[in-house]
Each structure stands twice: as C-alpha cells, then as structure tokens.
Amino acid sequence: MPLTGARLGDDNAVAAAPEVTAAIIDAPGSEPRVGTISLPVRTAGSTVLRVVAVPLNPLDLLIASGSFHSARHDEPYVPGSECVGVVLESDRYPVGTWVYAECHASPSTPGAFATRVLVRDENVLVLPDGLDPVIAAAVGNSGTAAFMPLIETAELRAGETVLVLGATGAVGQLAIQVANRSGAGRVVGVARDRAALDQLLPLGANAVVELRPDESEDELAARLLAAAGAVDVILDGLYGAPLEAALRVCAPHARVVNIGHLAGATARIPAGLLRGKQITVSGFAGLHIPLAAKSAALAWLWAAIGRNELSVEVRTFSLHELPAAWQAQAASPHAKCVILPGEPG
C-alpha cells in the first residue's frame, strides 16, 4: 500500500500537496520499494528542492534495518539523509539555486530518495558555482566523516602518521586523500580486499595492510608496525580486533577517532596501554552534528574537488534502480552509490 499523506504531516496541508515519486521502507529490515507520496506543503522556514543526486550511505541501510542506536522507524517512511538539488520554493534561497541539503527522514518527514524533498532552511548550504552536483553529493556525508575526525577532532599535524582502519570504502578512500593533502608524513590503509587496497596507493597511501582471516592480534600488530611505524592518528571504521591490534602500535599521545564498527561492536582497550601512552579515544557521528558545524569541512572538500585534488569513484543509479543500489551498498562496493531521481528540470 503506498505511503499516504496522512503519515507525512498535517491532513489539511497534505490534501493540496503534490504527488512525488519516492522510495519507501515499509518496515524495519525491509528493502526499499518505489511508489508515490504526498509531499507536505511548505511552511515558513523550509525549502522545497527538485532532487538531483542522492548518495546512498551505510547510515541509510543501518536506520532501515531497525538496529541503529539513534533512530528506528516502525511505520513506512522515505529514506535518504542528504542530497544535492535545485530550489523550487523558498523564502530564503532564490528559485533555481543549486544547494546541498541534509534530511532527517522519519514517517512524518520524507527523506531524500524522491523526486522532490522538503527540508528546513538551516539544513541547506548553497553549492559553489560550477561544481559537479553528483560529485558534490558523493563527498557530503562521506567527506565530512573523513575530514572532521582527522582535522577537527584528532587535529592532525604535519608530518604525523595516520592509520585508516576500513580504508577501501568511500569514507576511507577520502580519508587517505584528506590526510595526504593535509600534510601527514605517512598514511597507511587497512582493509580486507587486496585489490581494493591497491587502489589506495595512487590516492596517497604510502602503504596498505590486508586483514587476514584467523590472524592473531600479535601477527596483525607486527604487520601494522612494519607498514606504519608508530602511529599518531587512527581513523577507525572497524573497531573490534583490528582496533585492538592497532592500539598496540600507537605513539605516545596518539588520537583515535571511531566512526564505525564493521569488525565488531566491542573492543578491548587495556587500561595500562591507554594510560601509559596517554591515548585519546573519541567517537564521531555526523548524524548528531548540525549542518552549520560541517560547513567548513564541506567548503574544504568542495574546493578540493574544484581543483581536481580529490578522486571519488561513483556508481550512479536511477530511483527505480535503488533496490539494486541498496544490495550493492550492503555488499561494500568500494565506491559511492548515488541515486539520480531524474525529474525533468
């Protein structure tokens, strides 16, 4: 049954709202289907966009699974946490302006996987002129998850050694490049896929380390030390056993920022190691950070794109191909999947 306007906002407002094509998650654990919804009528402080490009993020799959720690939707909803689009209606932004927007999808607030989306004005940033909208979208969530932990949380300094755990995904690939272009002395990527790891070397990695099944912590720590030496900053998208091994090669006063837990939800951090090396361990979750606080990171990323200093592999899909993109993302595509809803301009 298609998602109805009654679940998307005020009944009286929705009665006059336009019908738009959208992806719909019917229940936790289900994959998206394509249907139609009634977009809520715009009110003061909000903007309607024609959606041009929507990145598919691991966050979208995690929320849809029903297992995410910060959001669960038991009723049907339109997913999608960010997009690039063109302003159709707004009090703040001129019609026709190209913008980047964040969306906080719920059963009452449709997300970005639709031909049009309604967003709060404070969740919109104007794009620089001439920027490729697909690439601009591709580095939004993924780019800030690479840049902010490295540059703002860990405060990476020139000449330091950076270890990226989970380096072959979109965030990891961007992290390798951000670290390299921010003056890191040595950058080492860690992941399971050897072929994908080799693709990190042209992006700025000085070395890569392949995770091996059934390898002991001692063996992995020895290989990490051989590849990286003493590590000053760890960007950790894996947690679990890989982080436990990586902590053993930390330099004094190392900074560790966790952004995911693909290798396990728990990790042992010995108290003596933590205190003896005075290691700082932090967590980063972009979902809980307002867009205004991300604007400096996005400006850096978009400027680097404009200078052709960042490389992002993108796979594009139509909105009707979202189920296939969903499955590709679940299998770790080593690229950014971007949906192009395709409503005529």
Secondary structure, 3 states (H helix, E strand, C coil): CCCCHHHCCCHHHHCCCCEEEEEEECCCCCCCEEEEEECCCCCCCEEEEEEEEEECCHHHHHHHHCCCCCCCCCCCECCCCEEEEEEEECCCCCCCCEEEEECCCECCECCCCECEEEEEHHHEEECCCCCCHHHHHHCCHHHHHHHHHHHHHCCCCCCCEEEEECCCCHHHHHHHHHHHHCCCCEEEEEECCHHHHHCCHHHCCCEEEECCCCCCHHHHHHHHHHHHCCEEEEEECCCHHHHHHHHCCEEEEEEEEECCCCCCCCCCCCHHHHHHCCCEEEECCHHHCCHHHHHHHHHHHHHHHHCCCCCCCEEEEEHHHHHHHHHHHHCCCCCEEEEECCCCC
